[in-house]
Amino acid sequence: MKFIIQSLVLCFSMSLVAQNPTEYEVIQKSLAQKAAMRETSLVKNLPFKNIGPTVMSGRVADVSVNPKNVTEFYVGYASGGLWYTNNNGTTFTPVLDNASTQNIGDIAVDWEAGTIWVGTGEKNSSRSSYAGIGILKSTDKGATWTHVGLSDAHHVSRILINPNNKDEVIVGVIGHLYSSNAERGVFKTVDGGKTWVKSLFINNETGVIDIAVAPENFNIMYAASWERVRKAWSFDGDGNSAAIYKSTDAGSSWVKIGANSGFPIGEGVGRIGLAVFNESTVYALHDSQFRRPKDASEKHSDALTKEDFKTMSSKDFLDIADKKLNAYLKNNGFQEKYRAENVKQMVRVGSVKPIDLAKYLEDANAVLFDTQVIGAEVFKTTDGGVSWKKTHDYFLDGVYSSYGYYFGEIRVDLQDENGIYVLGVPIIKSKDGGKTFTSISKENVHSDHQALWVNPKKSGHILNGNDGGLNLSYDDGENWIKLNDPAVGQFYSVYADNQKNYKVYGGLQDNGVWVADNNAKIDKGWQQSGQNPYESIMGGDGMQVQVDERNQNIVYTGYQFGNYYRIDRAAETQKYIQPKHVLGENPYRFNWQTPIHLSKHNQDILYLGGNKLHRSLNRGDAWETISGDLTAGGKKGNVAYGTLTSISESPFQFGLLYAGSDDGYVHVTKNGGGSWTRVSDAFPENLWISRVVASKFKKERVYVTLNGYRFDDFTPYIYVSDDYGQNWRDLGNQLPTAAVNVLKEDSENEDLLYVGTDNGLYASLDRGLSWEAFSKNLPNVAVHDLVIQPKAKELIVATHGRSLYKANIAMLQKMNAAILAKSIHLFSIENLKKNTAWGRSWSQWSKANTPEIKIPFYVNADKEVVLEIYSGAVKVNAISVTAKKGYNEAIFDVSFSKKGKKAFEKAMKDAAVETAKNGVFYLLKGKYRVKTSSSESEFEIK
C-alpha cells in the first residue's frame, strides 16, 4: 500500500513558540485561580466516590514514624498525598486533601509540636514524577497548610529538622526534571520557613538528591549532589557534578569530598544515597554509570548473536551453515517465514543486509537495557569522609539493572553498624557491613523499593515503602505485613464495558491491569471471604484496555511499549498480538503508553499505534500497516520517541481516523489510511499529543489536547476544529495552569466536555468557552484518563495517585442553556422501593437502617431553598437547604414531619402510618411531588 502524507498549512492566529518551562509566578497565580474556581464552580457539589482499588497501591515517597510511639506515622505517596495512621497502619486518614497538590518528595515531622513539613514534587525522575509547588507546612497536624517557599524547586529530595531547634530546617532540592533552573541545591531556614538561604549550589543542572545527618550531632551532615537531565527522548543520570559534600555547621556551609578519597569521580557518577551511622561512619550507595570492564575469561559459545551481524559482510553471511543460522532465527523469535534459505536469498538480491538481522531484534528501548554498566555499589567511610572503600568485590547484579536513577536509597541500623539495607529491585540487606547481601523481598511485597524506616531503638523493625504500597516487618524482612488501606493507585487508563452491571478496567503504573464490578464494595470484607473484588489480568505497567462489546470476555490489553494481548477470560487464554516489522524494515517504535482502539464499526477491527498506524481485520491475529511514519522520525536517545500516543476513529464514517504523536504531529485520513494529511502545523511545536478525539456529534469536528510536561511547560493546550483540522480554536486559555492529559465529550450533551489535567478535573457546559472545577470528594490530583458508561450515566475518573472515582452525571447532562437561565430547577428524582427494614437495626448493637433519596437541583445564585414534599395536595414534609450557585443535592430521609403526618392522616383516613423501630414515621408507598417556588419534580416509593 502506498501512503500519501501531506502537510496542511493552517491559517489562524496561533504562534509557533519554543517550549519554555512555566514560570513559578504563573503557577502560583494559577493555584489561586483554581482555589477561587473551586468556590464558584457550578459543579462543585457534584459528588465523586472513590471505587478503589486498595489491594494494589501506589508508589511511596517517604515515611515518618513517631519515635515515642511507633504505631503512629505518616506516609507520603509520590502523587497520592499524605496519609496518617495512629493504629500501626490498620487504617489511614488523608491529611493533604485540602492542599494545592498531592505530589510528594519528602516529609518531616516535629512530633512534639505536631508540625508537618512536606517537600512537594517527587524525588524519583521517572516518566510520571510530578513537579511540586515548593514547601508546605502545617502546624495543626494537617488540618491546614501554608506555603513557606521554594516555589520553583519542582522536586524536593530531603527535609531535616533540627531536634534542638525546630525552626531550623534543611531541605535538599533536585530542581526541575526536564529543564534547567537555579532553585536547586541545599536550602536552610532558621525561622521556620519565613526566609531561606541557599547554602549549597553546584549549577543549574545539578541538584541535591540526599542529605543525611549524624544521629547525635545535627551539625554533622552529608549531602549528595546529582547531575541529571531528562528529555522526552533520553535520560542522562550521571556526570562530573555528582559528588558527596560534608557540613560541620548544620548545613550552613559545605565542603566537597576530595578527588582522592576513593569514592568515584567523573562522568559516570550517578545517583548517590547516604546513610549515617555516626559522625565518622557513613555508607554511600552509588548508581555507577561507568561501563563494566570486559571479562577476558568470559567464555563464548559458537552460537550466533546479533552483535555478529552488525559488522558481517554479505559474503560471510552466505557462508553460514543453514543449521546454525536457523538456530539463531528460531531462538530469537523471528517469524516463521524467516528461515535460512529465504533469508539468504533476500541478502543475495540486496533487499536485506546482514545487519538487519540484528536490527530486527532491537527497538527504541533496547539501548536502555543493553548498556552494561557497573550499577549499584556500596561504599563506606569510617573517618568522616576522608577516605572511602567499596564494601564488596563483586557486582550487585539485579539490584538496579540499568535504571538506578529510580531508586538510590540506603539505610543503616543504628543498633548495628554492619546492618545495612539497599533499596532497588529487590531490597537487600547485609549484616557484615556490605560484604555480602541477602534479599528480603517476599511474595507479598512489590519489587520496586523507594523508602525505608529502620527503628532506631529496635533492630528488625522496619517499614518499607515501595511501588505497591507499604509493608511492615518485625523480623528484619523475613516476613511482611501489607498495609494497603488507602486508595492511592497510579492509573494510566480506564475502561468501562457495556454490561448491565458494568465492569471497570484500569492500567496502573508498575502494577498491571485490574478489573472489578463498578459497584464493588471497597472494604476489608474480602479478607474474610478471601476474594478481593478487584482481579489482576495483566502484569507490568498496565496500559489501555478495549473490550469486545459482543463478548465481554474478550479483552485487549497489555503492558508498556506496545506489548498487547488478546485475552479470553472465559477460556483463560491469551495471545500476544503486537505488530512486528518485516526483515529489512526499521523496527517499529512503540510509546510507553501505546494506544489501541477497537473499532465501533466492526469489533473484529483493531488499531494499534507505533510510529506507524497498524490495523488488524481479525482481532490482532494479523496486521497491515496503513500509514507511513506519522511522527517527526524519532530522536537519538535511550527512551522510545517519535511514537503515536492517541488514536481516534469517527463514529460517523469507517476509515475517518486521526492519529497524534509524542512529538507534536496530528494526522487525519478519510480513506482508511490510503492518504494522510498533517493538520498540526499551527500548534506549539514538539509537544506530546495527549488526546485526539473525533466528535460523536459532528463529523467534521475534532478535539486535540497537547501536554508540555516533558518540557516543564504546564500550559493547558486544548484545541477544537470543525473542519477536520483545517482551522483550530483555542479552548484552554481559561483553565488554570496544568498540563492536559485527557478530554472527553459527554455521551449525550454536545456542549458538555470533561478535561483531566495534572492537577484536577474540569467540565465545560458551553463546549469549552468556560470551565468549571470538580472538587467534592476529589482532591487536586493528576487525572490521566476518563470514560463514560452511557447507560449508567456515570463518569469514571482514572487518577494517577488516588485510584478510581466515579460520579453520576445524569443531571449534569441536562444542564443546558435553558436550565442555566432559570432561578431554580429541580431535576428528576430516582424512585425508591419501600422496605420493611426501614428504621430497624440488625441487632441492638447496630445502627438503624435509614433510607434517603437525593433531590438534585440547580440555582442561579447562593440562596436558602425550601423543598416541600407533597402527596397529592397534602404537604407531608419540607426541608430547608443552604444552596450554592450551580448544582446541588439535598438529602431527604423520606419521613413525615409531625404536621405532615397529621395532615396526611386527616386527608387519608384509611391510611395507616406506623412508627418505625427508630421512632420515625416513614412515607407510605405512592407518588410524591417536590416543589419550590418555581419548579417541581416527583418520585415514587414503590
C-alpha angles and dihedrals in degrees: 000000000000116000123209114202118186132181115226113207107218123213116213138100103278115121124219107234135176112251113259127180113262110257115245091233088061091050093049091050090047093052089056089048091053093047088055091046091054089057097048100033117129090218100043092110096053101112125227125201125208110231098185147189104216097162089075112043138186139257117300117218102184146341131212121195128196104245091210095047113026093188088070118075148136126234122202115203120205094242102355104077134239122314131192132207132179096177101065095270099309088124134004134205123207112236103175099057093107092053127096095250142026095202114115134186102168142347135206129186134202094208097189094055098032092237118151126197119197123190104204124214121057119268095217114088099220132138091272103033099135123213121243135215100242130266123348123195132192124190094183103058094270101313090118134011135212127198108231104181147277090104095167096048093098093182125040121194107182143006123195125186120203104239090210096048114028093193090062109087133168121206130191115210125194094186132210117354101210102026144034122265140162100229096088135100127056121336128190134196127186096181102059096271101314091116134013135204122203101225098173127034126161106171142308093277098045125073137168116268100180143016123186128184133208105258095229100033121047090190091070114071140146129215132196120212121206130198110205135156121187125190131172088258103035147021123209110185103172141060149135092283094064108102147124122267131191132210127194096181103061095275098310092118136010140209122202117236107253126260093241096051096104094251113119120265131184142056094322097059108118137174116338129203124195137208121181120204096176139333093291105028118075135159122209125196111205128195096211114203092183112119119256116250115251113258108231091194093056111121121225126202123225090249119117120253129194090252089065091063097050093078100021120123122228090247093054090046092055090051093060113111112253092233092055093046093047090053090056093046094048097042092051096050101251113171116269092253090064107080130143099267099050095037090055089051089053089053092048093056092042099242089119132032125207091249088063089071087063096041090051089068096046133084137179090276097049096095090056092061101028095060108100109213130166091251124181118020131165125221130186135199126193097179102061097273100311091117133014132196131191109245098213136044099212139062117272091225118191096019096098108000102192099318105071089142086079094061127021104149126133130175135192127208106241088209092055125036090201095050110097137159127209119200121212133089096348122007111245133188136201129202096186101059097274101311093115132013139199129196119247095185112124138189095269095046125087115242099233113075124199112159138024135183116196115197104245091207103040124043116223096029105113137160115208126199116196142156089279097050133262134338131186128204133182096182102057096270100313089116131015137202116212114227100190102147102128121077097234103139118152104227125193096181146008135198135181122202125215102250117128090247090035126209126229121219126190142174118221135199106268091339105088131230122316135188135195142155108278091237096046114147109247106207140098094279090103089068087065096043094039092228121101112207089231118075126197114228102168138024134214119049102339115235140183124329132210124179127202106243091209093055117020091199091069107087128175114205143123148157139279125322097025100300098151133170138192107229126198102199094187094053092036091230134127135192127204108234109174111140114246127213118236123252109277093025120106111260115264116254116228125194121234085248100037111193124233131181131191109210118246088206094059123005092209089066118088129180125204127181126217115148083304127043116251128197130196122197093191107051096276099312091117134010139211123194110231100183144036119239105316093192135071088266104267131267134253109266146100097268124074107257137164091054138136116261105176137032126187131180123199113242088213099060136023109232096028099119139163127200129189128194139208091246097058106269125135119186132184131200125188096186106055095272099316089122134004133204124201110227101174104081093111095053123098104278130260098003123144112260098226095180141007112187124188106208121248091205103051127027095216095048124100133168126209130189124192127200122209096183091116090061095041084250107139098179112137104240114191125157137177132197128191095192106057092277100309091120130018139201124206113238100169104071094092094053124095114256111279131118114262120236105171144010124194130187116220115254094234112013114068092200095051117094132172125206128189118202137177088268108037150314130292140183132204120207093189103048097269103319090112135006137220125203123230113217115147106119089341117105129204095280135142113272112205105173144009135198132180122213098210099199094049091038090225131143116215117201123203109205125190096227110015103050120231131340132184135195134184107243099180093113093041089057089059096050097107129155093274093056093044089056093058126095090227135355129187114211125211116290124220117245122243132217117230114242128192088215092070108124094010128111128214089238139348088270095056132080118254120264104252121187125215141176129204118235107201120200144157128227128186095218141019106280148138110266125197114205113198120199118209136189101200104311094338119100104219099177145344133206130197120219132189098222129196124214108277132020118002138174125209120198116221122188093209092240136137119248114226091256091042092053092052093047092047094049090048092052095038103041094172094052117105112213107189128189117245123230091265092054096254124129107222125202118264126238112288146080122304135187127216113209139187129176093281109009140047142184136177143222136184133224104212 
